[in-house]
Amino acid sequence: MLSVRPEPAAGGAEVAYGTIDDGAAFERLRGEWDDLVRAMRRPSPYLLHAWLETWWRHFGSGRRLCVHTARVDGKLVAALPLCVEERGIVRTLQFIGADRSTLADLLVSDGAPASVAPSLVERAARSGQHVADLFGLPGDSLLARSAGSRDLRFVARLEAPVLDLDGGWDAVYTEKTTSKRRNLHQRRRRQLAALGTLECSVARTEPELMSALEHAFALHARRWHGRPDTSGFVGARGSAFEEAALRALAANGLPRIVLLSLDGRPLAFSYYFIFEQRMYMHRLAFDPAYAAYSPGLVNVLDALSSASEEGVAKVEFLGGAERFKRELSDRFEPVYEAIGLASGPVGSLARDARLASIRLRLRLKRSPSVNWLHYRGAAPARRALARVRRTRHAVGRARA
């Protein structure tokens, strides 16, 4: 259902504000939504209508749409893509996409009245939530600038390295790396090639992408076997969503998957989107059996070269500050999580608990010993537990 309320704005324009709370009404925005995304300073593929609509179909259960919009003379000039998740007694306001909404923000066209942005934030504050948990905001977020004195606390969650490719990949690579590092990269490539036929392929069409995605799932599973993986990339729901999202974005030519293969066996993949002359790194993984030869790094270098050939001027690595990202990037443009807009005692308690949880997680992440225990020390126990679960599952199926 769409509710609309017109209000006058400065300059004589009348702004019609609305709230969309059902999927069919959101679907009807498809034709005009993406223009708002392209107007962003950091235009995010994770805010494109195809991505959000696909995510809603797969993860909307237990949530209520709450998309606030503004129109001038019938034209969509601003939108705030939100939903409310009900978990237990707590209602949480989130971006559509939740933790998959990297670089999410308030969407406003260049010609929109200045009053529109704060008005949409005001409507968001009255969305029926106990607390807002808005993940993925860029550092210069329009939502943050429009929030005024409202109770929103911003916590940096991802370092999100950025690389400028204006000079082309070859020049940037030479500038960013020493001759010693380049020699090491070449040596790793030669070592891999000595094991068999080494091939790099770039999937662009939907059939190519769907085939490459299956290899990506398998590589991701091998890379994270016995280690904690919170990406949601694999698994029944995760893989179904990723397949549907890839098909939806492939219709607009955004996805690329670069595969590095040895004698036809995939060793590493780089899955990214090209949008508005930017490369957005979505997922990476390599086969740990070949870790000594750095296939993941070799593959990333190939992906950057391929993206540059397609006219990419900027790389959004997103995620954390792994060594290869630090070496290749120009700067960090962090991604934030905003917690607040609390309502009542339940909202205040939920806000404080969420902030405490995030701060604890960040402190643990900075601890080398905890990191080792989390990712490596406990790996044998996790693998053993996984084997027990698989055995029980198999026995249960046999008995059935």
N, C-alpha and C positions, 0 to 999 in steps of 0.2 A: 504494500500500500504506500502511496505517496501523499504526504500532507504538505501543503504549500501555504505560505503566508507572505503577502507582499509588504514591503516596508520602503519608505522613501530613503534615498541616499543623497550624499552631497553631489551637486551638479545637476540635480533634477532627475537623475535616473532612478527608476523604481526597481528595487531588488526583490525578487520573489525567492524566498527561502523555503526549502523543502527537506523532508526526511524520508528516505527510502528504507523500508523495513521488510521487503520481500525480494526474492531472487528474480522474479519475472520483471519487476520494475527496474532492478539494477541491470538486467540483461539489455533493457531498452536503451541504456546509456552507451552501449558499445560504440556507436558511430561518432560520438563527440568526446568521449572520455579521454582518449589518448592524446588529443591536442593539449590538454592540461598537463599531462605528464611530460610532453616534449618541451613545455615552457619552463620546467624546473631548471635550477642552476646545475644540479646533478640529476639529470633525468633518469629515473630508475626503471629498469625493465620489470622489477618486482611490483610496480604500481600499474603496469599496463592492464587494461581491462581483461585481456585473455588470461593473464596470470591470476588475477584476483578472482575472476569468475570460476576458473578451474579449481582454485584452492577452496572456494566456498562450497562447490559441489562435493568435494572430498572430505572437508573438515568442518562444514557448517553445522553438523548435528550438535545440539547442545548450546548453540549460539544464536543470537538474534541480530540480524542486520540493523545497522544504525548509520546510514550513509547520509551525511548532511550536505546539501547542495545549495547553490545560489545561481540565479539566472537574471540576466538583464535583457529585456526585449526578447525573451524566449531563448536566449543563448546561454548555455552553461558556461559560467565564468569562474566557478570555484567549487571544490568538493573536498570532503574530509571522509575517507573510506574507513569506517569503523564498524565494529560489531561488539556485542556484549556476550561474554561467556559466563554461564552459570555453573559453578562448581561448588557443590555443597550449599552453604548459605551465602557464599560470596559471589557477587556479580562484578565481573571485571571488564572494563572497557579496553578494547584492543584495536590495533589496526587489523583490517582484513589481511590475512596472511600471517598474523602473529609473528613468530620468530623467523618466518620466511619473508618478511616485509622489509628487507634491507634498503636503507635510504628512503624509508617511508616519510611522508610529510603531508602537510596541508597543501592542496593543489589550487593555485590561483593563476588566472590568465593575466597577461601583461596589462590589459586595459580595464581590469576590474576596479570598481570603486574601492578606496582605501578602507572603508568601513567593513568590507566583506570578511576579511580574514579574522579580525577579532570577534565579529558576530558569529562566525562558524565555530570558533573556539568556545564562545559562550554557550552555544547550543550543545556542543560536545560535553560540556560540564554538566548539562542537565539531561544526560542520556539514560538515566535510571541505574547507573552503576554505583557500587560501593567504593570502588577504587579504579583508577586508570593505570594500566601497565602498557606503555606504548614503546615497543622495541623498534630500533632501526633508524632513529632520527639522525640526520646529518648535523654537523656542528653549527652551521648557520641556519638551522631549521626555521622556516617561516612560522610553524606552529609555536616554537619557543618564543619567537619575537612577538607573537600576537597574544601570548598567554597573559601578559601583564603581571599583576601581583597574585595571580591564582596559584594555588598550592601544587606546583609541579617541581619535582626534584630530578635533576638530570645526572645520570651516572654514565661515564664512558665505558662501553662494553667491548668494542673492537677497535684495534689500531687503524685498520683500513688503509694500507699503503696505497699510494697513487704514483703512477709513472707517466710523464709526458713523452709522447712519441712524435712530436712535431718534426723533428729532424730525421725521422725514419729509423727503423730498427737497427740497421748496421751502425749508424753513427752513434746512436744512444748506447748500444751494447759496448762499443769501443770506449765510450766516455765513462760508462758505469763500472767497467771491469778492468782489472789489471791484466797485463800480458800473461802473468802466472795463472790467473783464474781462467782466462780463455784457453790456455794450453791444457789446463786440467779438464775443461769441458770437452775439448777436442779429443783428449786421451780417453775419456769415458766413452765417447761415441765410437772411437776406434776399438776399444775393448769389447763393446757390445757387438759391433760389426764382425769381430773376429769369432764370435760364437755362432754366427749364421747370417742369414739375409735380414738386414735391418731395414725397416720400411716405416715411413711416416705418411699417414693418410689424413685428409681433412674431410669430415662428413658435413655436407651442407643441405642436401635434399632430405625430405622426410624419410624415404626408404633408407638412405645412408645413415641418417641420424638414429633411426630406431634400431638398426643393426648395431651401430656403435654404442648405443645406450646399453644394450645387453652386455657388451664387453665391459662397459663402465661399471655396471652393477657388480659383475663378477670380480673385477679388480678392486673395487671399493670393499667388498666383503673380505677378500684376502688381506687387504692392507689393514683392516680394522679387526681382524679375527683375534679374539682374546683381549681386545682393548675396548675401553668405553667409547661408544659412538653415539653421540646425541644429534647427529645431522638429520636423521629420518630419511636418508637417501634411499636406503634399501629396506626390505620388509614389505609385507603385503600392501599396507596403505601407502607407504612412502613411494614404492616403485610404481604403483598404480597412478598416484598423483604425478610423479615425474614424467611418466609416459604421456599422460593426457596433456600436461603443461607443455612438453616438448612439441607435441602435435599442434597445439594451439598457437605457440609462438613461431613454429616453423612456417605457418601460413603467412607470416609477415617477414620471413627470412632472417630471424634473429639468431637462432642457435648454431653453434659450431662444436664439433667434438673432434679433437686432434688425437689420433691413436698412434702410439709407437709400438710396432710389432716386430718380433724376432721369429723368423720362419713361420709366419702366420699366427704366432701366439702373442696376444696383446700383453705388453709390459707396463704401459702407463697411458693415462688419458688426461686431457685437459678439456673440460666442458665449460664453455663460456657463451655469453651473448654479445652481439654487436648491435649497439643501439645509439643513434645520434653520434656517430663517429667515436664511440667509446667501447672499450672491451671490458665486460664485467665477468670476472672469474666466478663461476658457479660451483664447480666441484673439480677436485684433483685426486688422483690416487695412482699408486704404482704397485707392482708385484714385489713384495718384500723379499722373495727368493733371489732377486737380482739387485738388492739394495746396494751392494758394494760397487755397482757400476752407475749409480745415480740416474736410473732411467726416468724418474720423475722430473728431475731438473732438465735433462736433455729434452724431454717432451715439452716442458714449459717454454724453453728457449725456441723450440720449433713453433709453438702456438703463438708466441709473441711475434715471431718473424712473419707468420701467415697473416695475423691480424693487421700488422703494419702494411703488408701488401694490399690489404683491402681498404686502406685509407684510414685506419684507426689512428686518432691523434692523442688519446689518453687511455691509460689502463687503470681500471679500478680493481685492485687485487682483492679488496674486501677481506674479511676475516682477520686473523691475527698477524703478528709481525714475525713470521718465520724467517730464518736466515736468508733464504734466497730472495724473499720479498724486500727485506731490509737492504740487501746489496743492490737490488735493481731499482728500487723506488726513489722518488725525489723527496717525498714528504709523507706524513701521516695526516689523514683527514678523518678523525675518529667518528665512530657511530655510537649513538647514545641510546639509553633507555630512560624514559620519563615515567616517574611514579608519582601519583598524587590524585588530585581532584576527588579526595576522599569524602564520603558522605556517611555521617553517623559513626557510632562506636565501632561497628563492624568494619567500615571502610578505614578508619584510623588504625585499627589493629592489623588489617591486611596490608596497608601501606607500610607500616613499620616493620612487619615481618618480611615483606618482600625486599625492602631496602637492606635489612640485616642479612638476608640470605645472599643478596648480590655482593655485598661488601665482604662477607666471609669467603665466598667463592673467588673473588678477585685476590684476596690475601693468600688463599691456598694456591692459586694459580701462579703467584709470584714466588712460591717456595720451591726451590729445586728438589728437595728431598720428597716433598709431597707429590710433586709432579712425577718423579721417578716411580714412587710407590703406586700412584694412580694408574699410570700408563704402562709400566713395565713390571714392577715388583709383583703386582697382583694378577698379572696376565695368566700364569699357569693355573691359578685357582679358577679364574673366569673360564678358561678353556675346559677345565675338568668339569665345572658346573654345566657348561653348554653341552658336553658329551652326555652327562647324566640326563639332562632334559631331553636330548634327542633320543636316548635309549628308552626313556619312559614313554615318550610319544610313540615310538615305534612299537613298543610292547602293547600300549593301549590300542593302537590301530589293529595289531594282529589279533588281539582278543575280541575286538569288535567284529 
